[in-house]
Amino acid sequence: MTVIIYYGHHVPSMAFVCQPAAPRKTEVCTSNREASEAHRAHICGPTPMMDAVKAVLLDLGVPGGQIRTEAFGTDRRDPTRRTGKSGKFVGKVRFLDTGKTSTSWDGATLLDVADEAKVRIDSACRFGTYGTCRVKLKNGEVRMPVQDALSDADREDGYILACQAEPEGDVALEA
């Protein structure tokens, strides 16, 4: 069963209530009493609201791994975080599907490196919440500050988010 915990003044004012995302039984709730370990929570909205809802769900006992967030354009990756090729050299990045190799620099994500190398990796938000930029890390190590779009199974299978993954040395990926 899909449970939608939906906050609003009254049901008629709630967008998409009559259009559930899955063809399963859907209940629309106006409180968080339905949240439990048996459910996965998907939160979409401005970051401060998502942070507050996530904190409440954690307090209610919903495991953090069952909480997914998605910003709808209210957040952007900090462009000053990227230092450009003038930053410190980190390693080589091999894109196995294209046969291209490029260099990585301090502060660059794999998506930044792919963009510079003209390797196409699908992406949507560059914020780590949509998962469109999911690629498989075949070799090497990366650090990822945001992994919300990855399931535990994705991580176990070696998938990473190119928009968040910063290489820690030489890496190879299927992209």
KEFI-782267 format. One record per residue: residue number from 1; residue in three letters; x, y, z of N, C-alpha, C in turn. Coordinates in pm, 1 decimal. Example, Ala and Ser with C-alpha at 12.3 -4.5 7.8 and 13.67 -1.06 7.14 Angstrom:
<recs>
  kese  milum       n.u       n.v       n.w      ca.u      ca.v      ca.w       c.u       c.v       c.w
     1    Ala    1319.0    -569.0     780.0    1230.0    -450.0     780.0    1320.0    -330.0     780.0
     2    Ser    1285.0    -225.0     708.0    1367.0    -106.0     714.0    1290.0       3.0     787.0
</recs>
This chain:
<recs>
  kese  milum       n.u       n.v       n.w      ca.u      ca.v      ca.w       c.u       c.v       c.w
     1    Met      84.6    -117.8       0.0       0.0       0.0       0.0      88.9     123.8       0.0
     2    Thr      50.9     221.4     -75.9     117.7     350.4     -77.3      40.3     443.0      14.2
     3    Val     109.7     505.6     107.1      45.1     602.5     195.0     103.2     738.8     163.7
     4    Ile      18.7     832.8     136.6      63.1     969.1     112.6      31.1    1050.1     237.4
     5    Ile     133.9    1104.3     299.3     114.8    1196.0     411.5     120.6    1334.1     349.6
     6    Tyr       6.9    1398.6     342.8      -7.1    1518.9     264.7     -60.6    1629.1     354.6
     7    Tyr      11.6    1738.2     361.4     -30.8    1847.6     445.9     -93.9    1958.7     362.2
     8    Gly    -202.2    2009.0     410.3    -270.8    2117.9     342.6    -388.4    2159.3     427.7
     9    His    -453.7    2266.9     388.0    -567.5    2314.7     464.4    -685.9    2220.2     455.3
    10    His    -714.5    2173.1     335.5    -820.3    2075.7     318.1    -796.3    2002.0     186.0
    11    Val    -846.7    1880.4     176.7    -816.8    1792.1      64.2    -842.7    1856.4     -72.3
    12    Pro    -953.1    1928.2     -96.1    -974.3    1985.8    -229.0    -864.6    2083.1    -274.2
    13    Ser    -790.9    2140.4    -180.3    -686.3    2235.5    -218.0    -552.5    2168.6    -246.3
    14    Met    -543.7    2036.9    -228.9    -417.2    1966.5    -243.9    -394.6    1922.6    -388.2
    15    Ala    -283.2    1964.1    -444.1    -248.8    1927.2    -581.5    -217.9    1778.9    -590.0
    16    Phe    -256.8    1717.0    -699.1    -224.1    1579.2    -734.2    -284.0    1473.2    -642.2
    17    Val    -371.9    1508.7    -552.6    -432.1    1410.7    -462.9    -507.0    1303.8    -541.6
    18    Cys    -570.4    1340.8    -648.2    -647.6    1245.0    -727.2    -562.2    1172.5    -829.3
    19    Gln    -432.0    1195.7    -829.0    -342.9    1132.9    -925.9    -230.1    1060.9    -854.1
    20    Pro    -256.6     947.7    -786.8    -149.2     877.4    -716.4     -40.8     831.3    -813.4
    21    Ala      82.3     828.2    -764.0     197.2     794.3    -847.7     199.8     648.1    -888.0
    22    Ala     134.9     561.8    -815.3     140.1     419.1    -845.4      -1.8     363.3    -848.8
    23    Pro     -25.3     263.3    -931.8    -159.9     205.0    -941.2    -187.9     108.3    -826.7
    24    Arg    -158.6     151.2    -704.5    -184.7      73.2    -585.4    -284.1     148.4    -498.3
    25    Lys    -328.7      83.0    -394.7    -418.7     150.9    -301.8    -344.4     267.9    -238.4
    26    Thr    -403.8     381.7    -241.5    -342.6     502.0    -187.0    -437.4     564.6     -85.7
    27    Glu    -384.1     597.7      29.0    -460.6     668.2     130.9    -400.4     806.9     145.8
    28    Val    -484.8     905.8     151.0    -437.4    1042.3     172.6    -460.4    1074.0     319.3
    29    Cys    -353.7    1112.4     386.8    -361.7    1142.9     529.7    -329.9    1290.4     549.9
    30    Thr    -383.3    1345.9     653.4    -349.9    1484.4     685.9    -274.5    1493.1     817.3
    31    Ser    -217.0    1381.5     861.3    -130.9    1382.5     978.8     -18.6    1283.6     954.5
    32    Asn      80.4    1286.2    1042.0     192.0    1195.1    1023.9     178.5    1067.9    1108.1
    33    Arg      59.3    1037.0    1157.7      39.2     917.3    1239.4      64.8     788.9    1162.2
    34    Glu      53.6     797.2    1028.5      73.9     679.0     945.6     221.5     643.3     929.7
    35    Ala     311.7     736.0     962.8     455.0     710.9     943.8     501.7     603.1    1041.0
    36    Ser     567.9     504.5     988.8     622.3     397.3    1072.5     734.8     330.1     998.2
    37    Glu     793.1     230.4    1061.3     902.0     157.3     997.9     855.3      80.8     875.7
    38    Ala     727.0      60.5     859.2     674.3     -15.7     746.3     663.0      67.3     619.6
    39    His     690.0     196.0     626.6     671.5     283.5     511.5     800.3     352.7     471.8
    40    Arg     808.0     389.5     346.8     917.0     473.2     297.7     857.1     611.0     274.8
    41    Ala     927.3     714.1     316.4     876.8     850.4     303.7     947.8     922.1     189.8
    42    His     869.6     987.9     104.4     922.5    1072.7      -2.5     876.4    1214.2      27.0
    43    Ile     970.8    1305.1      38.4     939.2    1443.2      73.1     984.5    1532.3     -42.0
    44    Cys     896.5    1619.1     -88.1     931.3    1711.4    -195.6     890.2    1851.4    -154.0
    45    Gly     980.5    1945.6    -171.0     948.6    2083.2    -137.1    1073.7    2163.4    -111.0
    46    Pro    1058.5    2281.6     -54.0    1174.0    2363.7     -19.5    1258.0    2295.0      88.6
    47    Thr    1387.6    2316.0      84.7    1478.9    2248.9     177.2    1442.5    2268.8     324.0
    48    Pro    1411.3    2389.1     370.7    1377.2    2402.5     513.2    1256.3    2316.8     553.1
    49    Met    1155.6    2309.3     464.6    1038.9    2227.1     493.4    1077.3    2079.4     495.3
    50    Met    1157.3    2036.4     397.3    1197.9    1895.1     391.9    1280.7    1857.8     514.3
    51    Asp    1370.5    1946.9     555.8    1451.1    1920.4     675.0    1363.3    1904.7     798.7
    52    Ala    1261.7    1989.6     811.1    1171.3    1982.3     926.3    1090.3    1852.8     924.3
    53    Val    1036.0    1816.2     807.5     957.0    1693.6     797.5    1045.8    1571.6     823.1
    54    Lys    1166.5    1573.6     769.4    1259.0    1461.3     791.1    1290.2    1445.5     940.2
    55    Ala    1311.4    1556.7    1009.5    1339.6    1551.1    1153.9    1222.4    1489.0    1229.7
    56    Val    1099.7    1526.0    1193.2     980.5    1470.0    1258.6     971.8    1320.1    1231.6
    57    Leu     993.7    1280.1    1106.8     987.3    1137.7    1072.6    1092.6    1057.2    1148.0
    58    Leu    1213.4    1111.4    1159.7    1318.2    1043.5    1236.5    1277.9    1030.3    1383.1
    59    Asp    1218.7    1137.0    1438.2    1170.1    1132.3    1577.4    1060.0    1028.6    1595.4
    60    Leu     980.9    1004.7    1489.7     873.9     905.4    1496.1     925.9     762.4    1479.3
    61    Gly    1053.9     749.8    1449.9    1111.9     617.5    1436.9    1127.8     565.3    1295.2
    62    Val    1100.3     649.0    1195.8    1121.0     606.2    1057.3    1271.6     604.4    1032.7
    63    Pro    1327.4     490.8     991.2    1471.9     484.6     966.8    1514.0     582.4     856.9
    64    Gly    1628.4     646.7     876.1    1677.8     745.2     780.5    1689.6     691.1     639.2
    65    Gly    1721.5     562.7     624.8    1734.2     501.7     492.9    1603.5     489.0     417.9
    66    Gln    1491.3     508.9     487.9    1359.9     500.2     424.8    1303.2     638.4     391.9
    67    Ile    1382.5     742.1     413.4    1336.9     878.1     386.8    1410.5     931.3     264.7
    68    Arg    1334.8     971.2     164.2    1391.4    1027.0      40.7    1342.0    1170.6      26.5
    69    Thr    1429.5    1258.0     -22.9    1391.2    1397.0     -42.1    1412.4    1437.3    -187.3
    70    Glu    1336.0    1536.2    -230.6    1348.8    1587.9    -366.9    1314.3    1735.7    -367.8
    71    Ala    1412.9    1817.8    -400.5    1388.0    1961.6    -412.8    1330.9    1988.5    -550.7
    72    Phe    1236.5    2077.9    -560.0    1178.7    2108.5    -690.5    1227.6    2241.8    -744.5
    73    Gly    1357.3    2256.0    -750.3    1415.8    2374.7    -810.2    1446.2    2486.1    -713.5
    74    Thr    1427.4    2462.9    -584.3    1452.3    2569.2    -488.2    1598.7    2574.9    -446.1
    75    Asp    1673.8    2469.4    -473.7    1813.8    2465.1    -433.9    1901.6    2446.3    -556.1
    76    Arg    2020.5    2496.0    -546.5    2118.2    2478.3    -652.6    2251.6    2444.2    -588.8
    77    Arg    2331.1    2368.6    -660.7    2465.7    2338.0    -616.5    2544.1    2468.0    -613.8
    78    Asp    2625.3    2487.8    -512.9    2702.2    2610.0    -497.0    2807.4    2619.7    -607.8
    79    Pro    2793.3    2711.6    -702.7    2888.4    2719.1    -812.9    3028.3    2761.1    -769.4
    80    Thr    3041.6    2823.4    -652.4    3174.6    2862.6    -604.8    3252.0    2743.6    -551.1
    81    Arg    3182.0    2633.0    -527.2    3246.8    2512.5    -476.2    3342.3    2454.9    -580.6
    82    Arg    3309.0    2468.8    -706.5    3392.4    2417.2    -813.9    3510.3    2512.3    -833.5
    83    Thr    3630.0    2457.2    -824.8    3748.4    2541.7    -835.6    3802.1    2548.5    -977.2
    84    Gly    3749.0    2470.2   -1067.9    3797.1    2470.3   -1205.5    3929.3    2396.9   -1216.5
    85    Lys    3980.9    2389.2   -1338.3    4104.4    2314.2   -1360.7    4223.8    2378.3   -1293.7
    86    Ser    4208.4    2497.1   -1240.1    4319.5    2558.9   -1169.1    4336.6    2498.0   -1030.2
    87    Gly    4239.2    2416.0    -987.2    4249.3    2348.8    -858.0    4353.1    2238.7    -860.7
    88    Lys    4377.5    2179.0    -746.3    4477.4    2073.5    -732.0    4435.3    1948.0    -808.4
    89    Phe    4528.6    1888.3    -882.4    4504.3    1765.2    -956.3    4470.7    1652.8    -858.7
    90    Val    4363.8    1577.2    -888.8    4321.5    1466.9    -802.7    4352.0    1332.2    -866.1
    91    Gly    4325.3    1318.5    -994.9    4349.7    1190.9   -1060.8    4287.4    1186.2   -1198.6
    92    Lys    4295.9    1069.3   -1258.9    4238.4    1045.8   -1391.6    4100.4     984.3   -1376.4
    93    Val    4009.6    1022.0   -1466.9    3875.7     964.9   -1470.1    3860.6     896.2   -1605.4
    94    Arg    3832.3     765.7   -1601.4    3809.8     689.7   -1725.0    3660.9     665.2   -1739.5
    95    Phe    3606.6     703.9   -1854.4    3466.7     681.3   -1887.9    3463.4     557.9   -1978.2
    96    Leu    3433.5     443.6   -1920.6    3447.6     316.3   -1990.3    3358.7     303.4   -2113.2
    97    Asp    3238.9     359.7   -2110.1    3147.4     345.7   -2223.5    3193.8     421.7   -2347.3
    98    Thr    3267.0     531.0   -2326.9    3312.0     611.8   -2440.5    3460.0     591.2   -2471.0
    99    Gly    3533.2     534.6   -2377.6    3677.3     518.3   -2395.2    3755.8     645.0   -2366.9
   100    Lys    3688.8     750.7   -2324.4    3756.9     877.3   -2295.8    3816.0     876.1   -2154.9
   101    Thr    3925.4     951.3   -2141.0    3988.8     972.0   -2011.2    4009.5    1121.2   -1994.1
   102    Ser    3987.1    1169.3   -1872.2    4006.6    1310.6   -1842.7    4070.0    1323.4   -1705.3
   103    Thr    4103.5    1445.0   -1668.4    4163.4    1468.1   -1537.2    4060.8    1529.2   -1443.4
   104    Ser    4077.7    1499.3   -1316.8    3991.5    1555.0   -1213.4    4073.7    1649.6   -1127.4
   105    Trp    4009.0    1751.2   -1075.6    4073.9    1849.3    -991.5    3997.6    1862.2    -861.0
   106    Asp    4061.3    1916.0    -762.4    4002.4    1930.9    -629.7    3871.8    2008.8    -636.9
   107    Gly    3765.9    1954.3    -579.2    3635.7    2020.3    -576.7    3547.3    1986.9    -694.1
   108    Ala    3597.9    1913.9    -793.3    3518.4    1880.0    -910.9    3441.2    1751.0    -886.9
   109    Thr    3318.4    1747.6    -933.8    3241.3    1623.8    -931.0    3267.7    1547.7   -1060.1
   110    Leu    3226.7    1422.4   -1062.6    3241.7    1344.7   -1185.6    3158.5    1404.4   -1298.8
   111    Leu    3047.3    1467.6   -1266.5    2967.3    1533.5   -1368.6    3041.4    1655.0   -1425.1
   112    Asp    3111.7    1729.3   -1339.3    3194.9    1840.6   -1386.6    3300.6    1789.5   -1484.5
   113    Val    3367.3    1681.0   -1447.7    3472.7    1624.2   -1531.9    3413.8    1574.5   -1663.9
   114    Ala    3298.9    1508.7   -1656.6    3233.3    1460.4   -1778.5    3197.2    1577.7   -1869.7
   115    Asp    3144.8    1684.8   -1812.7    3110.7    1802.7   -1892.5    3234.1    1856.7   -1965.4
   116    Glu    3345.8    1867.3   -1894.6    3469.8    1917.8   -1954.1    3519.6    1826.2   -2065.5
   117    Ala    3499.0    1694.2   -2048.4    3546.6    1595.0   -2146.0    3445.7    1572.5   -2258.3
   118    Lys    3334.0    1642.1   -2252.3    3225.5    1625.7   -2349.5    3171.4    1482.3   -2350.6
   119    Val    3163.0    1425.6   -2230.3    3099.9    1294.8   -2210.7    2961.1    1322.1   -2156.2
   120    Arg    2859.5    1271.0   -2223.0    2720.5    1298.1   -2183.8    2677.5    1205.0   -2072.0
   121    Ile    2646.7    1263.5   -1957.3    2582.9    1192.4   -1847.2    2452.2    1266.1   -1821.5
   122    Asp    2341.7    1194.9   -1830.7    2212.8    1258.4   -1803.4    2215.2    1318.4   -1663.8
   123    Ser    2154.6    1434.2   -1649.4    2143.3    1497.0   -1517.7    2021.2    1586.4   -1517.5
   124    Ala    1969.4    1611.4   -1399.5    1851.7    1696.1   -1386.9    1879.5    1809.1   -1288.4
   125    Cys    1903.8    1774.3   -1164.0    1907.1    1876.6   -1060.4    2047.1    1920.1   -1019.3
   126    Arg    2146.8    1836.5   -1041.2    2283.7    1859.5    -993.8    2286.0    1881.1    -843.2
   127    Phe    2190.0    1823.8    -776.4    2177.8    1841.8    -632.0    2173.0    1708.6    -557.4
   128    Gly    2166.4    1597.5    -630.3    2170.7    1466.3    -567.6    2037.0    1410.0    -526.1
   129    Thr    1927.6    1466.6    -575.6    1798.3    1417.3    -530.8    1718.6    1344.0    -638.1
   130    Tyr    1743.0    1370.9    -765.2    1665.8    1304.7    -870.2    1721.8    1167.8    -907.7
   131    Gly    1852.0    1152.5    -905.7    1913.0    1025.3    -941.2    1932.6    1005.8   -1090.5
   132    Thr    1903.5    1106.3   -1169.9    1919.2    1095.4   -1314.6    2064.6    1069.4   -1352.6
   133    Cys    2158.2    1119.6   -1274.9    2300.8    1109.4   -1305.0    2365.3     984.5   -1244.2
   134    Arg    2285.2     887.0   -1209.5    2335.5     762.8   -1148.2    2424.5     688.3   -1248.3
   135    Val    2547.3     658.0   -1206.6    2642.8     582.8   -1287.2    2707.1     476.5   -1199.0
   136    Lys    2770.1     378.8   -1262.3    2831.4     270.5   -1186.1    2982.3     294.3   -1174.1
   137    Leu    3029.7     300.7   -1051.6    3172.1     314.9   -1023.6    3235.9     177.1   -1035.4
   138    Lys    3327.5     161.7   -1127.4    3391.2      32.1   -1151.2    3524.3      19.4   -1078.8
   139    Asn    3589.6     133.1   -1054.4    3719.8     129.7    -989.5    3745.0     264.1    -922.6
   140    Gly    3808.5     261.2    -806.7    3845.1     383.5    -737.9    3749.6     417.7    -625.1
   141    Glu    3776.2     531.3    -563.2    3699.0     578.9    -448.3    3648.5     720.1    -474.1
   142    Val    3528.0     748.2    -424.2    3470.4     882.5    -431.9    3409.9     917.7    -297.6
   143    Arg    3388.7    1046.9    -276.2    3311.9    1091.7    -159.2    3186.6    1159.5    -213.4
   144    Met    3075.0    1133.0    -145.7    2946.6    1188.7    -190.8    2872.8    1248.2     -72.0
   145    Pro    2864.3    1380.6     -64.7    2793.5    1441.4      47.5    2643.2    1414.4      45.7
   146    Val    2583.0    1397.3     -72.1    2439.6    1371.2     -81.5    2418.8    1244.2    -161.7
   147    Gln    2339.8    1151.0    -104.7    2313.0    1023.4    -170.4    2165.3     988.8    -165.7
   148    Asp    2080.2    1086.7    -143.3    1938.1    1061.7    -121.4    1872.5     982.0    -233.3
   149    Ala    1917.1     998.9    -356.2    1851.4     932.5    -469.2    1893.7     786.9    -485.4
   150    Leu    1988.0     740.1    -404.5    2034.4     601.5    -414.3    1971.1     515.1    -306.6
   151    Ser    1928.2     398.3    -346.8    1878.6     301.8    -249.1    1997.7     226.0    -190.9
   152    Asp    1974.8     151.5     -85.5    2080.5      68.8     -28.7    2130.8     -30.6    -132.6
   153    Ala    2040.6     -86.3    -212.3    2078.9    -182.1    -316.7    2165.2    -114.2    -423.1
   154    Asp    2131.4       9.7    -459.9    2213.7      84.4    -555.5    2356.6      97.2    -504.6
   155    Arg    2370.4     138.2    -378.5    2503.4     156.7    -320.1    2579.7      24.4    -315.9
   156    Glu    2511.1     -83.1    -277.7    2575.8    -215.0    -274.0    2622.2    -259.2    -412.0
   157    Asp    2548.0    -219.3    -516.2    2583.3    -256.1    -653.5    2686.4    -162.4    -715.6
   158    Gly    2733.6     -62.6    -639.8    2839.6      24.6    -688.2    2793.5     149.5    -760.7
   159    Tyr    2663.8     182.3    -750.5    2615.6     302.6    -817.1    2645.2     426.3    -733.6
   160    Ile    2673.8     534.4    -803.4    2702.1     663.1    -739.7    2627.1     771.6    -817.2
   161    Leu    2622.8     890.3    -761.6    2562.1    1005.5    -828.9    2674.5    1092.5    -883.8
   162    Ala    2683.1    1102.5   -1016.7    2791.1    1178.3   -1079.8    2790.7    1324.4   -1037.9
   163    Cys    2673.3    1379.5   -1005.7    2665.4    1521.3    -968.6    2718.8    1547.7    -828.8
   164    Gln    2734.7    1444.0    -749.6    2781.6    1459.3    -612.5    2918.0    1395.7    -588.0
   165    Ala    2951.8    1293.4    -665.2    3072.9    1215.3    -641.6    3198.6    1293.0    -679.7
   166    Glu    3283.6    1311.4    -581.3    3414.0    1374.4    -604.1    3519.4    1265.7    -592.6
   167    Pro    3597.9    1244.4    -699.4    3697.7    1137.5    -696.2    3806.0    1162.5    -592.4
   168    Glu    3854.6    1053.9    -535.3    3967.8    1059.3    -442.5    4082.4     980.6    -505.2
   169    Gly    4127.9    1026.0    -621.2    4230.4     956.4    -697.9    4174.0     911.0    -831.1
   170    Asp    4242.4     816.3    -895.1    4196.9     765.3   -1024.0    4069.2     685.1   -1006.9
   171    Val    3974.7     703.2   -1100.6    3848.8     628.0   -1099.1    3812.9     586.1   -1240.2
   172    Ala    3730.8     482.4   -1247.4    3672.7     437.8   -1374.3    3524.0     416.4   -1351.3
   173    Leu    3442.5     459.6   -1448.9    3300.0     442.7   -1432.6    3232.7     412.1   -1565.4
   174    Glu    3120.6     344.1   -1554.6    3036.3     317.8   -1671.9    2946.7     438.6   -1689.0
   175    Ala    2973.0     514.0   -1792.4    2891.7     632.9   -1820.2    2906.0     668.9   -1966.8
</recs>
